[in-house]
């Protein structure tokens, strides 16, 4: 084990011990304990634990619920690292721990972003499923989306942002173009299109931006 790896392990177990004692410290406090090159690895480990734990206000709660739950799911979460970091596994772990169905998450997102139409809600359900199954790029997720998900699961948005950082060994994926942005040959000017042709659903376009448009979308 190299010095850097040893430092990551020490910092990780220090964070677990602090959590067990009910101490709440920001991730940055632990990142400063390891060399810069190992900070992403440690950030993903800590994000997995913090996300799996959920809110715990007392040492007893951390020990009896959050701490044990974090240890039980951290391996599962980290094993799913890929183009969306550990976020897919963390979302599933949090849902299961809290007894939340995927439909409830989609409904909450629909409320937050005022998506009321059937097509928009179907796009939300489809993209959220792809997020949980690890087929989306973490770098393309919007901050607005991550903040909404953080509210659903009562966690810090920064923890979701850290969890969504792609792992170096993750699969190579291409971002899915937003609705209406075809990679095919140029289309005829809109004036020559049949009047009966449907325009893209604005709610579907909003959903595509949230999941594929990048941090500032």
C-alpha positions as CSV (number, residue, x, y, z in Angstrom):
1,X,0.0,0.0,0.0
2,X,1.4,3.4,-1.0
3,X,1.6,6.4,1.3
4,X,-1.3,8.0,-0.6
5,X,-3.5,4.9,-0.3
6,X,-2.7,4.6,3.4
7,X,-3.7,8.2,3.9
8,X,-7.0,7.6,2.1
9,X,-7.7,4.6,4.3
10,X,-6.9,6.5,7.5
11,X,-9.0,9.5,6.6
12,X,-11.9,7.3,5.6
13,X,-12.0,5.4,8.8
14,X,-11.6,8.6,10.8
15,X,-14.7,9.9,9.0
16,X,-16.6,6.7,9.9
17,X,-15.5,7.0,13.6
18,X,-16.7,10.7,13.6
19,X,-20.0,9.6,12.1
20,X,-20.4,6.9,14.7
21,X,-19.9,9.5,17.4
22,X,-22.5,11.8,15.8
23,X,-19.9,14.4,14.7
24,X,-20.9,16.3,11.6
25,X,-17.9,17.5,9.6
26,X,-17.7,18.7,6.0
27,X,-16.1,16.4,3.4
28,X,-13.4,19.1,2.9
29,X,-12.0,18.5,6.4
30,X,-11.1,15.0,5.4
31,X,-9.9,15.8,1.9
32,X,-7.2,18.0,3.3
33,X,-5.7,14.9,5.1
34,X,-4.8,13.2,1.8
35,X,-2.6,14.1,-1.2
36,X,-4.3,16.0,-3.9
37,X,-4.2,13.1,-6.3
38,X,-6.2,10.8,-4.0
39,X,-8.9,13.4,-3.1
40,X,-11.4,12.3,-5.7
41,X,-11.2,8.7,-4.5
42,X,-11.7,9.7,-0.9
43,X,-14.5,12.1,-1.9
44,X,-16.4,9.2,-3.5
45,X,-15.9,7.0,-0.5
46,X,-17.2,9.6,1.9
47,X,-20.1,10.6,-0.4
48,X,-21.2,7.0,-0.4
49,X,-21.2,6.8,3.3
50,X,-22.9,10.2,3.9
51,X,-25.6,9.5,1.3
52,X,-26.3,6.0,2.5
53,X,-26.5,7.2,6.1
54,X,-29.1,9.9,5.6
55,X,-29.9,12.5,8.3
56,X,-28.9,11.6,11.9
57,X,-29.1,14.2,14.6
58,X,-27.7,12.2,17.6
59,X,-24.9,9.8,18.2
60,X,-27.4,7.1,19.1
61,X,-29.2,7.6,15.8
62,X,-26.0,7.5,13.9
63,X,-25.0,4.2,15.6
64,X,-28.3,2.4,15.5
65,X,-29.5,3.5,12.0
66,X,-27.3,5.6,9.8
67,X,-23.9,4.3,10.7
68,X,-24.8,0.6,10.3
69,X,-26.8,1.3,7.1
70,X,-23.8,3.2,5.7
71,X,-21.5,0.3,6.3
72,X,-24.0,-2.2,4.9
73,X,-24.4,-0.4,1.6
74,X,-21.1,1.3,0.9
75,X,-19.7,-1.7,-1.0
76,X,-22.8,-1.9,-3.1
77,X,-22.7,1.8,-3.9
78,X,-19.0,1.8,-4.8
79,X,-19.3,-1.3,-7.0
80,X,-21.6,0.6,-9.3
81,X,-19.1,3.5,-10.0
82,X,-19.2,4.6,-13.6
83,X,-19.9,7.6,-15.9
84,X,-22.2,9.0,-13.2
85,X,-19.9,8.2,-10.3
86,X,-21.4,6.5,-7.4
87,X,-24.7,8.5,-7.7
88,X,-26.8,5.6,-9.3
89,X,-26.0,3.2,-6.5
90,X,-26.4,5.9,-3.9
91,X,-29.9,6.9,-5.2
92,X,-31.1,3.3,-5.1
93,X,-29.6,2.7,-1.6
94,X,-31.3,5.8,-0.3
95,X,-34.6,4.9,-1.8
96,X,-34.5,1.4,-0.4
97,X,-33.4,2.6,3.1
98,X,-36.2,5.1,3.2
99,X,-38.9,3.0,1.5
100,X,-39.4,5.4,-1.4
101,X,-40.6,4.1,-4.7
102,X,-39.2,5.5,-8.0
103,X,-42.6,6.9,-8.9
104,X,-42.6,9.0,-5.8
105,X,-39.2,10.5,-6.8
106,X,-40.5,11.2,-10.3
107,X,-43.6,12.8,-8.8
108,X,-41.5,15.1,-6.6
109,X,-39.4,16.1,-9.6
110,X,-42.5,16.8,-11.6
111,X,-43.8,19.1,-8.8
112,X,-40.5,20.9,-8.4
113,X,-40.1,21.7,-12.1
114,X,-43.9,22.1,-12.8
115,X,-44.0,19.3,-15.3
116,X,-47.7,18.5,-15.6
117,X,-48.2,17.0,-19.0
118,X,-48.1,13.2,-19.7
119,X,-45.2,13.4,-22.2
120,X,-43.1,15.5,-19.8
121,X,-43.8,13.1,-16.9
122,X,-42.9,10.1,-19.1
123,X,-39.6,11.8,-20.0
124,X,-38.9,12.3,-16.3
125,X,-39.6,8.7,-15.5
126,X,-37.5,7.5,-18.4
127,X,-34.5,9.7,-17.5
128,X,-34.6,9.0,-13.8
129,X,-34.6,5.3,-14.5
130,X,-31.6,5.8,-16.8
131,X,-29.9,7.8,-14.0
132,X,-30.4,5.0,-11.4
133,X,-29.2,2.3,-13.8
134,X,-26.0,4.2,-14.5
135,X,-26.5,5.0,-18.2
136,X,-26.2,8.8,-18.0
137,X,-23.2,11.1,-17.8
138,X,-22.7,12.7,-14.4
139,X,-21.1,15.7,-16.0
140,X,-24.3,16.4,-17.9
141,X,-26.6,16.5,-14.9
142,X,-27.8,20.0,-14.0
143,X,-27.3,21.5,-10.6
144,X,-31.0,22.2,-10.5
145,X,-31.8,18.5,-10.8
146,X,-29.2,17.5,-8.2
147,X,-30.6,20.1,-5.8
148,X,-34.1,18.8,-6.3
149,X,-32.9,15.2,-5.7
150,X,-31.1,16.3,-2.6
151,X,-34.3,17.7,-1.3
152,X,-36.1,14.5,-2.0
153,X,-33.6,12.5,0.1
154,X,-32.9,15.2,2.7
155,X,-29.1,15.3,1.9
156,X,-26.6,18.1,1.1
157,X,-26.6,19.0,-2.6
158,X,-22.8,19.1,-2.5
159,X,-22.8,15.4,-1.5
160,X,-24.8,14.5,-4.6
161,X,-22.5,16.6,-6.7
162,X,-19.5,14.8,-5.4
163,X,-21.2,11.4,-5.9
164,X,-21.9,12.2,-9.5
165,X,-18.3,12.7,-10.5
166,X,-17.4,10.1,-13.0
167,X,-15.0,7.3,-12.0
168,X,-11.8,7.1,-14.1
169,X,-12.6,3.4,-15.0
170,X,-16.2,4.1,-15.8
171,X,-17.7,3.1,-19.2
172,X,-17.5,5.5,-22.1
173,X,-20.9,7.0,-22.8
174,X,-22.1,9.7,-25.2
175,X,-24.6,12.2,-24.0
176,X,-28.0,11.8,-25.5
177,X,-28.9,14.9,-27.5
178,X,-31.8,17.0,-26.2
179,X,-35.1,16.6,-28.0
180,X,-35.2,18.4,-31.3
181,X,-31.4,18.4,-31.7
182,X,-30.8,15.7,-34.3
183,X,-27.4,14.6,-35.3
184,X,-28.7,13.7,-38.8
185,X,-28.7,15.7,-42.0
186,X,-29.9,19.3,-42.0
187,X,-33.6,19.7,-42.0
188,X,-35.7,21.8,-44.3
189,X,-36.6,25.3,-43.1
190,X,-39.6,25.3,-40.8
191,X,-41.6,27.3,-43.2
192,X,-41.6,24.3,-45.6
193,X,-42.8,21.8,-43.0
194,X,-46.4,20.6,-43.0
195,X,-48.5,22.7,-40.7
196,X,-49.7,19.6,-39.0
197,X,-46.2,18.6,-37.8
198,X,-46.0,18.8,-34.0
199,X,-43.5,21.0,-32.3
200,X,-41.3,19.5,-29.5
201,X,-43.1,19.4,-26.2
202,X,-41.6,22.2,-24.1
203,X,-41.8,20.1,-20.9
204,X,-39.9,17.3,-22.6
205,X,-37.3,19.8,-23.7
206,X,-37.0,21.0,-20.1
207,X,-36.5,17.4,-18.8
208,X,-33.8,16.7,-21.4
209,X,-31.9,19.9,-20.4
210,X,-32.1,18.9,-16.7
211,X,-30.6,15.4,-17.3
212,X,-28.4,16.2,-20.4
213,X,-27.7,19.9,-20.5
214,X,-24.8,20.3,-18.1
215,X,-24.4,21.9,-14.7
216,X,-25.9,25.3,-15.7
217,X,-28.9,24.0,-17.6
